Amino acid sequence: MNGFLMSIAYDRWILPALLGIPLAGTVVIWLHAALGGRTAGAAVATPQESAVPAAGAELSTAVDEIATGVAGPARVIALMTFLVEFVVSLGLWPMFDAGQPGWQFAVDAAWIPSWGVRFTIGIDGMALMMILLTTFIMVLATLGSWTYIRTRTHSFYALMLVLTTGMLGVFMSLDLFLFYVMWEVMLVPMYFIIGIWGGDRRLYASLKFFIYTMVGSLLMLAAIVYLGLAARSPATGIPSFNYDYILQNVVVSPTAALWLFGAFFMAFAVKVPMFPFHTWLPDAHVEAPTAGSVVLASIMLKLGTFGFLRLAVPLFPSAALNETVRSIILGLAVIGIVYGALVSMVQTDFKKLVAYSSVSHLGFVMLGIFALTVQSVQGALMVMINHGISTGALFLLIGMIYERRHSRLIESYGGIARVVPMFAALLTLVSLSSIGLPGTNGFVGEFLVLIGAFRTVPIFTVIATTAVIFAAAYLLWAIQRILFNAFNNPENEHLSDLNPRELLIMAPLVAVIIWLGVYPAPVLRRMEGSAERFVNVVQARASSRSRVVSAGDIR
Amino acid sequence: MTLALPAVFDLSKPLQLTAALTPDLVLMAGAMILVVAAAWRPDSPRHQRAIGWASIVVTLLTLIAVIYFLLHGFSATLGPIAVDNFRWMVDVVILLGTLLTLMLAIDDNDREFITAPESHVLILLASSGMMLLAAARDLMIVFLGIELMSISVYALAGINRRSIRSAEGALKYFLLGAFSTAFLLYGIALVYGATGATNLQTIGASGASGPLFYIGIAMLLIGFGFKVATVPFHMWAPDVYDGSPSAVTAYMAATVKTAAFAAFLRAWLEAFPSAFSAWHPAVVGIAIATMVLGNAIGLWQQNIKRMLAYSSIGHAGYILVALAAGTTQGASAMIFYLLIYTLATFGCFAIVSALTRPGAGTVLLDELAGLWSVRPWTAFAMAVLMLALLGFPIFGGAGFFAKWYVIQAALQSPMPQTLLVVVLVVTTAVSAGYYLYVIRVMFMRRRVEGLPLPPHSGTLTQIVLVATVALLLVLGVVPDFVIRLTWAGRPQLAPYPVSTARPEATTGGRYSISGPTTVAPISQPVR
């Protein structure tokens, strides 16, 4: 296999190809829309299909539906593109050399030479897993919107494709300028996805999402300019935004490091989201269409923690490991873990429950990162993947039942295991994996975080452990109320069980849940190197930094 | 014909001085011929269009002349006008704006039944004044350019004789403009009194100081502040922008601003570096006030032209940040910003023009509701333009790079302008409030029941829209060529001693105010 991949120079074109394929798909959809595809789409709609109102339907007038088509071929183009993307990205798995330090599959090209901006991309173990997670989830998210998105499908799938490029770009970027551009590129498609195809309060939710993220990222922009100028070449004055170069050569004063870390922290903490900055998340999740929720939960939240792992902590270890700063962040992480779990328990809206559970899970990731042992960081990476799988699966299941019943309220259901046994079985399994039952993927990550973190920050860890119990409480209680209580709502009598397409979506997710629960070693092995390097770099830089405290300001 | 142009123009010789003004003279001669042609026949829509097209041809000829000069890297001796790449780059931006204005104006006049062909001639005359401003290396030429530009634009603002608001705006613009010109003239007089010179480089070399000189600079600051609409000299802008025909508004918001900023910057960098510590706090204060107020008041606008007026005030603040950097890199950032801003502004006003009902004069934001469902491509273009003005990467095209360059220049200055950058970043976040509001209204709200479809726009308007949006998007991916051009177009400062006045200037070689003095032809690599 590797021989074949080498023979086609896979390692040299794969990363640009992953960025380019979704854009190519966008262009195809765009051309299709422009060249009269709109009317063709309308013809596909059967009367039966268009009779069922979709979430975004209230937005569109009858005119729109004729103009934009109901389902149309856009979804087929998108699915094909995502399938190609996924298959192509699979080659990364065998080709990735877990033993080799440094960036793999790297590509470096000039972009804006006048400003020292380069198109530098490359991946390490954690980026590898995040990229595979992204390409995997996007296929399922597309299938999950197959019948859910009925209006303006061309635009919807085009935005999904562009969004993918943005997300993958963030995971690959090794140039801070490029990183920022990709970071912002993700923002607009998600804003439109929530704002156009979302629920009743979509305008509020989408604006909140945009403003929160944008304020955070503008601060990051200021910090990136500062770093780029600090790394400017003395001879020519041209800045450098290269990640490795900045990591090795830029020395900033402790005070400046605190400010810069603060700027990065705001950008990433909003995205994670950490405890006091999380309020956009429930709104965005609840209002977003299924695919939007899935992408938000599975991938976009990880970009925040990924940012901490890639930029904020390694670049400014002296600030990140400053006793006060670290205690505050660990404190916020643990508050997030417990608070998220407790708030989940009292939710009446199932989607909101899962949204708050994300706050709790991502708190574990933050705990793992800032506990700073190889085990806890590996655990954090595992939680990132597992949360992507399990929560993505939960949102997909919620979307499936919502399409049938148009309610996300837990009280609308009850005892529906009898009418939709397949749905009930899958929801139970996925919930158990989200709780972290041994034998499912959820267990591996949280367990690693807890044992890893216990060595360095025992008190925080002990408090965080309680949330594992709360997690069992809120999810089990919720599925009890949805699936198993007395069947008391006649409206649920005619719910249909999952159809083949929906089973097709869930099958790979279930397979991954079991696989990672039983045999996570291949994944862990690939991420071990980057986790170790992260811990080493941070500790080495933090200790060397104490020696060069007097190195002075940026100049 | 062998018209041998010297590599270095000797401006003391009338013939060579005239030769150095060739592009300006092409435009002026064209305007003179067309004003006769416009008067020759009675006003009619057809005649209006013909003169409009002829004006476009004249502008293109001028552009060719400018590009010829730009590519050959001429320079000149000390004199009333500058022969450098800064002038030619600013001219390119001005002529681009003129071209777009003429294209919009032809359609605009048709729709509003303005049959005055002289409107196009007025645009050409105003542009001649602007080109003089870009060339001016003498305060008297600055004054000449300002007057030629302003008087033509006063008339343009009132060109729609049937509109009361147009008349109101024009009168307001005229009175306040005359008032500001008085400030400018008084400032010139005081500076002359303090230094005995009106030539910018002579003033700079004199290293003057003292109250007379500083008051003179303050007067000039007020005069220029009016022309580029900075707070607190911005009061006229919303009313005038709202009242004027869309094409003229775009012209005022982008091109007039470009020319005024060019003269502003050249005067400040060449004549007043010795007073840096005196004017710098004032410029910083004005820049902060402009960014904050322009963007904050923009949040409350319901009329799209007024919203764009406040947005343009906010952008004047951002451009002032580049000026406050006090470096030639700041000048390069300013040209780049003005170019991108010109494209975005003309795109926006092309949309306003396309959506305006005959006689309505403007568009309310509510009328944009659900625009996506009836005019999807227009809505898409508007979204790109809004994101460009917001400074968003990729989707907003080069808007992000423009802001980035300003930030970079401000931080890379020998005296890093951290405060200004923080304000710039924060006010950018504030401006997201109204730029996004437009996008929200277009894409996420239903179209108002019973609202008729927007009228079909003219071909030229559509060309302007497509061209500006496409250019913005392309430059948003591959900006390097234009960055190189603007870098080559930074002003070349004279080798006068500045160390006495600005100790910081000696620290950074490349970005110091006493930069290299040789004129680099554009073909030469930038660094």
HADDOCK unambig.tbl for C-alpha pairs under 7 A between the chains (distance, minus, plus):
assign (segid A and resid 59 and name CA) (segid B and resid 446 and name CA) 6.17 0.50 0.50
assign (segid A and resid 64 and name CA) (segid B and resid 373 and name CA) 5.88 0.50 0.50
assign (segid A and resid 112 and name CA) (segid B and resid 479 and name CA) 6.90 0.50 0.50
assign (segid A and resid 112 and name CA) (segid B and resid 480 and name CA) 5.13 0.50 0.50
assign (segid A and resid 113 and name CA) (segid B and resid 480 and name CA) 6.86 0.50 0.50
assign (segid A and resid 114 and name CA) (segid B and resid 480 and name CA) 6.55 0.50 0.50
assign (segid A and resid 114 and name CA) (segid B and resid 483 and name CA) 6.99 0.50 0.50
assign (segid A and resid 114 and name CA) (segid B and resid 484 and name CA) 6.85 0.50 0.50
assign (segid A and resid 181 and name CA) (segid B and resid 393 and name CA) 5.85 0.50 0.50
assign (segid A and resid 184 and name CA) (segid B and resid 393 and name CA) 6.74 0.50 0.50
assign (segid A and resid 185 and name CA) (segid B and resid 393 and name CA) 6.92 0.50 0.50
assign (segid A and resid 185 and name CA) (segid B and resid 394 and name CA) 6.79 0.50 0.50
assign (segid A and resid 195 and name CA) (segid B and resid 444 and name CA) 6.13 0.50 0.50
assign (segid A and resid 196 and name CA) (segid B and resid 443 and name CA) 6.91 0.50 0.50
assign (segid A and resid 196 and name CA) (segid B and resid 444 and name CA) 5.36 0.50 0.50
assign (segid A and resid 215 and name CA) (segid B and resid 429 and name CA) 6.14 0.50 0.50
assign (segid A and resid 218 and name CA) (segid B and resid 425 and name CA) 6.44 0.50 0.50
assign (segid A and resid 225 and name CA) (segid B and resid 408 and name CA) 6.75 0.50 0.50
